[in-house]
């Protein structure tokens, strides 16, 4: 018998509530968040039953564990599930019951569940970003030790090869010497890890025609290309470029009252990773293409550099959307960009067997 199953997922336990077609509660259970407990419970449910879980930090474990038993698993958008977010009385059982009822009434605001290969790519890319952030923290620690000793580093990168040699021979008191040596050793390990991750990412990019396509845009490297692709997922799920920019949180917020409307700061809702990488590469895009540079300078004069970066990031994402939808390389005004676009089109035609002018879906 088809049932509607709501799951309130926590770190250690999950509260499950089942309802039938008429809205009657047919079962409640509290499960340990382990593979054995989840499989034991959901393997006994009807495959036609629908399951909904609110997006949380460990939703992927639940989804990957039960999808072979109950394929109809939905992910509820946490910000849009107002019935739960605005409840005066909140318990795990009440939240699971509300989710089951919304599922029965077809009122679940669904969040996108990317394919497993995309989820794996996201995890790898975010892992690299976290290791880079840790190494940046170590750089700050090293600079702090140097400042305490009134020593100034003569190199822009304090963890460069020459700088590290200099740091190891720097005369310091024993306490600072031990501290500095420890930070340098940790940084060497971080650098080695980043190199290993980079090799894996480069291999993934070589196997992805879409990533190579995005790399024709000035400012987009192998890392940013794969990160943009993994955060977008399936570009067909966005009806337009505006929807993609909204997903990245790069559109201005709107406050409307009566006949008056005010535009505020960008919403910053959606994929923070996609927003971050687009803003990061916006300056490189402006330096590499005349149209991006013109927009950057115009907005920077009126609104400042920070707003100009956001404007270029939004336009960059619009261009990326068109490229992925049409499977075409970036065609800028610079002669070098035209050569790259022509070479990519020729390579695509050789692989697909179509002439360069023919559109081919990815």
C-alpha positions as CSV (number, residue, x, y, z in Angstrom):
1,X,0.0,0.0,0.0
2,X,1.4,3.4,-1.0
3,X,2.1,5.6,2.0
4,X,3.6,9.1,2.6
5,X,6.7,9.0,4.8
6,X,8.1,12.1,6.5
7,X,11.6,11.9,8.0
8,X,13.0,14.4,10.5
9,X,16.7,13.6,10.3
10,X,19.2,14.4,13.0
11,X,22.8,13.5,13.6
12,X,22.2,10.4,15.7
13,X,18.5,9.6,15.2
14,X,15.7,10.0,12.7
15,X,12.0,10.3,13.5
16,X,9.7,8.7,10.9
17,X,6.0,9.3,10.5
18,X,3.8,7.4,8.0
19,X,0.4,8.5,6.6
20,X,-2.0,6.8,4.2
21,X,-4.0,8.4,1.4
22,X,-6.7,9.7,3.8
23,X,-4.2,11.4,6.0
24,X,-4.4,8.9,8.9
25,X,-1.1,8.3,10.7
26,X,-0.3,4.6,10.2
27,X,3.1,4.4,11.9
28,X,5.8,6.2,13.9
29,X,9.3,5.1,14.5
30,X,12.6,6.4,15.9
31,X,15.6,5.1,14.1
32,X,19.3,5.3,14.7
33,X,21.1,7.0,11.8
34,X,23.1,4.0,10.8
35,X,23.1,2.0,7.5
36,X,21.8,-1.2,9.2
37,X,18.9,0.5,11.0
38,X,17.8,2.6,8.0
39,X,18.0,-0.4,5.6
40,X,16.1,-2.6,8.0
41,X,13.2,-0.2,8.2
42,X,12.9,1.1,4.6
43,X,13.4,-2.3,3.1
44,X,10.0,-3.3,4.6
45,X,8.2,-0.4,3.0
46,X,6.2,-0.4,-0.2
47,X,8.4,0.7,-3.1
48,X,5.5,2.9,-4.3
49,X,5.6,4.9,-1.1
50,X,7.0,8.4,-1.2
51,X,9.6,9.7,1.3
52,X,10.5,13.3,2.1
53,X,13.4,14.5,4.2
54,X,14.3,18.1,5.0
55,X,17.7,19.1,3.6
56,X,20.3,19.0,6.3
57,X,24.1,18.2,6.6
58,X,23.7,14.5,6.4
59,X,20.7,14.1,4.0
60,X,22.9,12.4,1.4
61,X,23.6,9.4,3.7
62,X,19.9,8.8,4.2
63,X,19.1,9.2,0.5
64,X,21.9,6.9,-0.7
65,X,21.0,4.3,1.8
66,X,17.3,4.0,1.1
67,X,17.0,5.0,-2.6
68,X,17.2,1.3,-3.7
69,X,14.3,0.4,-1.4
70,X,12.1,3.5,-1.9
71,X,13.1,5.2,-5.1
72,X,10.6,8.1,-4.7
73,X,12.7,10.2,-2.3
74,X,12.2,14.0,-2.2
75,X,14.3,16.6,-0.6
76,X,12.4,19.5,1.1
77,X,13.8,23.0,0.7
78,X,14.5,24.1,4.4
79,X,13.9,27.8,3.7
80,X,10.6,27.3,1.9
81,X,9.1,24.8,4.3
82,X,7.3,27.5,6.2
83,X,4.8,25.2,8.0
84,X,7.8,23.8,9.9
85,X,10.0,26.9,10.1
86,X,7.2,29.1,11.6
87,X,5.7,26.5,14.0
88,X,5.3,27.7,17.6
89,X,5.7,24.1,19.0
90,X,8.5,22.2,17.4
91,X,9.4,18.6,18.1
92,X,10.9,15.9,15.9
93,X,7.6,14.0,15.7
94,X,5.6,17.2,14.8
95,X,8.1,18.1,12.1
96,X,8.0,14.6,10.6
97,X,4.2,14.6,10.7
98,X,4.1,17.9,9.0
99,X,6.4,16.7,6.2
100,X,4.3,13.6,5.7
101,X,1.1,15.7,5.4
102,X,2.7,18.2,3.0
103,X,3.9,15.3,0.9
104,X,0.4,13.8,0.9
105,X,-1.0,17.1,-0.3
106,X,1.7,17.6,-2.9
107,X,2.9,20.7,-1.1
108,X,6.6,19.9,-0.7
109,X,8.9,22.7,-2.0
110,X,11.4,20.4,-3.6
111,X,15.2,20.9,-3.5
112,X,17.4,19.6,-6.3
113,X,19.1,16.2,-5.8
114,X,22.1,16.1,-8.1
115,X,23.3,12.7,-9.6
116,X,25.9,10.8,-7.6
117,X,28.9,11.8,-9.8
118,X,28.0,15.5,-9.4
119,X,27.7,15.0,-5.6
120,X,31.1,13.4,-5.6
121,X,32.6,16.2,-7.6
122,X,31.1,18.8,-5.2
123,X,32.6,17.0,-2.2
124,X,36.1,16.9,-3.8
125,X,36.0,20.6,-4.8
126,X,34.8,21.7,-1.4
127,X,37.4,19.5,0.2
128,X,40.1,21.4,-1.8
129,X,38.6,24.7,-0.8
130,X,38.7,23.8,2.9
131,X,42.4,22.6,2.7
132,X,43.3,25.9,0.9
133,X,41.5,27.8,3.7
134,X,43.5,25.9,6.3
135,X,46.7,26.7,4.6
136,X,45.8,30.4,4.4
137,X,45.2,30.2,8.2
138,X,48.7,28.8,8.6
139,X,50.1,31.7,6.5
140,X,48.4,34.2,8.9
141,X,49.9,32.3,11.9
142,X,53.4,32.6,10.4
143,X,53.0,36.3,9.8
144,X,51.8,36.7,13.4
145,X,55.0,35.1,14.7
146,X,57.1,37.3,12.4
147,X,55.2,40.4,13.6
148,X,55.9,39.4,17.3
149,X,59.6,39.4,16.5
150,X,59.5,42.6,14.4
151,X,60.6,40.6,11.3
152,X,59.3,41.5,7.8
153,X,59.0,38.8,5.1
154,X,60.6,39.9,1.8
155,X,58.5,37.6,-0.3
156,X,54.8,38.0,-1.3
157,X,54.2,34.3,-0.6
158,X,55.5,33.4,2.9
159,X,55.2,29.7,2.0
160,X,57.2,29.9,-1.2
161,X,60.3,27.8,-1.6
162,X,62.8,30.7,-1.0
163,X,60.7,32.0,1.8
164,X,60.6,28.6,3.5
165,X,64.3,28.3,3.4
166,X,64.6,31.8,4.9
167,X,62.1,30.9,7.7
168,X,64.1,27.8,8.6
169,X,67.3,29.8,9.1
170,X,65.7,32.8,10.9
171,X,67.3,33.3,14.4
172,X,64.5,33.2,16.9
173,X,64.0,32.4,20.6
174,X,63.3,28.6,21.2
175,X,59.6,29.1,21.8
176,X,59.1,31.0,18.5
177,X,61.5,28.7,16.7
178,X,59.4,25.6,17.6
179,X,56.1,27.4,16.8
180,X,57.3,28.6,13.4
181,X,58.8,25.2,12.4
182,X,55.5,23.5,13.3
183,X,53.5,25.9,11.2
184,X,55.9,25.4,8.2
185,X,55.7,21.6,8.5
186,X,51.9,21.7,8.6
187,X,51.9,24.0,5.6
188,X,54.1,21.6,3.6
189,X,51.6,18.8,4.3
190,X,48.7,21.1,3.2
191,X,50.5,22.0,0.0
192,X,51.1,18.3,-0.8
193,X,47.4,17.5,-0.2
194,X,46.4,20.4,-2.5
195,X,48.7,19.0,-5.2
196,X,47.1,15.6,-4.9
197,X,43.6,17.0,-5.1
198,X,44.5,19.2,-8.0
199,X,45.7,16.2,-10.1
200,X,42.4,14.5,-9.5
201,X,40.4,17.6,-10.5
202,X,42.5,18.0,-13.6
203,X,41.8,14.4,-14.6
204,X,38.0,15.0,-14.1
205,X,38.2,18.1,-16.3
206,X,39.9,16.3,-19.1
207,X,37.1,13.8,-19.1
208,X,34.4,16.5,-19.2
209,X,33.7,18.3,-22.5
210,X,31.5,20.8,-20.7
211,X,34.3,21.8,-18.3
212,X,36.6,22.3,-21.3
213,X,33.9,24.3,-22.9
214,X,33.7,26.7,-19.9
215,X,37.5,27.1,-19.9
216,X,37.2,29.1,-23.1
217,X,35.9,31.9,-20.9
218,X,38.7,34.3,-19.7
219,X,39.3,33.8,-16.0
220,X,37.8,30.3,-15.8
221,X,40.4,27.6,-15.0
222,X,40.1,23.9,-14.5
223,X,39.0,24.3,-10.9
224,X,36.4,27.0,-11.4
225,X,35.0,25.3,-14.5
226,X,34.4,22.0,-12.6
227,X,33.0,23.9,-9.6
228,X,30.6,25.9,-11.7
229,X,29.4,22.7,-13.5
230,X,29.0,20.7,-10.2
231,X,27.0,23.5,-8.6
232,X,24.7,24.0,-11.6
233,X,24.2,20.3,-12.1
234,X,21.7,19.9,-15.0
235,X,21.4,23.3,-16.7
236,X,18.1,22.3,-18.2
237,X,16.4,22.6,-14.7
238,X,16.7,26.4,-15.0
239,X,14.2,28.0,-17.4
240,X,16.3,31.0,-18.0
241,X,19.6,32.7,-17.1
242,X,17.8,34.9,-14.6
243,X,16.7,31.7,-12.7
244,X,20.3,30.6,-12.6
245,X,21.5,33.9,-11.3
246,X,18.8,33.8,-8.7
247,X,19.9,30.3,-7.7
248,X,23.4,31.7,-7.1
249,X,22.0,34.6,-5.0
250,X,23.4,37.2,-7.4
251,X,20.1,39.1,-8.0
252,X,19.1,42.1,-6.0
253,X,16.4,41.8,-3.3
254,X,13.2,43.6,-3.9
255,X,11.0,45.3,-1.3
256,X,7.6,46.3,-2.6
257,X,4.9,48.2,-0.7
258,X,1.9,49.6,-2.5
259,X,3.1,51.3,-5.7
260,X,6.7,51.7,-4.6
261,X,9.5,49.1,-5.1
262,X,13.0,49.3,-3.7
263,X,16.0,47.2,-4.8
264,X,18.4,46.2,-2.1
265,X,21.5,44.1,-1.8
266,X,21.8,40.8,-3.5
267,X,19.8,38.0,-1.9
268,X,22.8,35.7,-1.2
269,X,20.3,32.7,-1.1
270,X,21.1,29.6,-3.0
271,X,24.5,28.1,-3.8
272,X,27.1,30.1,-1.9
273,X,29.8,28.2,-3.7
274,X,28.6,29.2,-7.2
275,X,28.2,32.8,-6.0
276,X,31.7,32.8,-4.5
277,X,33.5,31.4,-7.5
278,X,31.7,33.7,-9.9
279,X,32.7,36.8,-7.8
280,X,36.3,35.5,-7.4
281,X,36.9,35.1,-11.2
282,X,35.0,38.3,-12.1
283,X,38.1,40.5,-12.0
284,X,40.0,38.0,-14.2
285,X,37.1,38.0,-16.7
286,X,37.2,41.8,-16.8
287,X,40.9,41.8,-17.5
288,X,40.5,39.2,-20.3
289,X,37.5,40.4,-22.2
290,X,36.5,43.9,-23.4
291,X,32.7,43.5,-22.7
292,X,33.3,42.4,-19.1
293,X,35.8,45.2,-18.7
294,X,33.5,47.8,-20.0
295,X,30.7,46.7,-17.5
296,X,33.2,46.5,-14.6
297,X,34.5,50.1,-15.2
298,X,31.0,51.6,-15.7
299,X,29.7,50.1,-12.5
300,X,32.9,50.7,-10.5
301,X,32.7,54.4,-11.3
302,X,29.1,54.7,-10.0
303,X,28.8,52.1,-7.3
304,X,32.3,50.9,-6.3
305,X,34.5,47.9,-6.9
306,X,32.5,45.4,-4.8
307,X,29.3,46.1,-6.7
308,X,31.2,46.0,-10.0
309,X,32.5,42.5,-9.2
310,X,28.9,41.3,-8.5
311,X,27.7,42.8,-11.8
312,X,30.4,41.1,-13.8
313,X,29.8,37.8,-11.9
314,X,26.1,38.0,-12.8
315,X,26.9,38.7,-16.5
316,X,29.5,35.9,-16.5
317,X,26.9,33.4,-15.2
318,X,24.5,34.5,-17.9
319,X,27.1,33.8,-20.5
320,X,27.9,30.4,-18.9
321,X,24.1,29.6,-19.1
322,X,24.0,30.3,-22.8
323,X,27.2,28.4,-23.5
324,X,25.9,25.3,-21.7
325,X,22.5,25.5,-23.3
326,X,23.8,26.0,-26.8
327,X,27.0,23.9,-26.4
328,X,29.1,26.7,-27.8
329,X,32.4,28.2,-26.7
330,X,32.9,31.7,-25.6
331,X,33.5,34.2,-28.4
332,X,35.0,37.4,-27.1
333,X,36.4,40.4,-29.0
334,X,40.0,39.5,-28.5
335,X,41.7,37.7,-31.4
336,X,43.1,35.0,-29.0
337,X,39.6,34.2,-27.7
338,X,38.4,33.8,-31.3
339,X,41.2,31.4,-32.1
340,X,40.4,29.4,-28.9
341,X,36.7,29.3,-29.8
342,X,37.5,28.2,-33.4
343,X,39.8,25.4,-32.2
344,X,37.2,24.2,-29.7
345,X,34.5,24.1,-32.4
346,X,36.9,22.2,-34.8
347,X,37.7,19.7,-32.0
348,X,34.0,19.2,-31.3
349,X,33.2,18.6,-34.9
350,X,35.9,16.0,-35.2
351,X,34.6,14.1,-32.2
352,X,30.9,14.3,-33.1
353,X,31.2,14.0,-36.9
354,X,29.2,17.2,-37.4
355,X,30.4,20.3,-39.2
356,X,31.6,23.2,-36.9
357,X,28.4,25.2,-37.6
358,X,26.0,22.5,-36.5
359,X,24.7,22.7,-32.9
360,X,25.3,19.5,-31.0
361,X,23.8,18.7,-27.6
362,X,26.3,17.8,-24.9
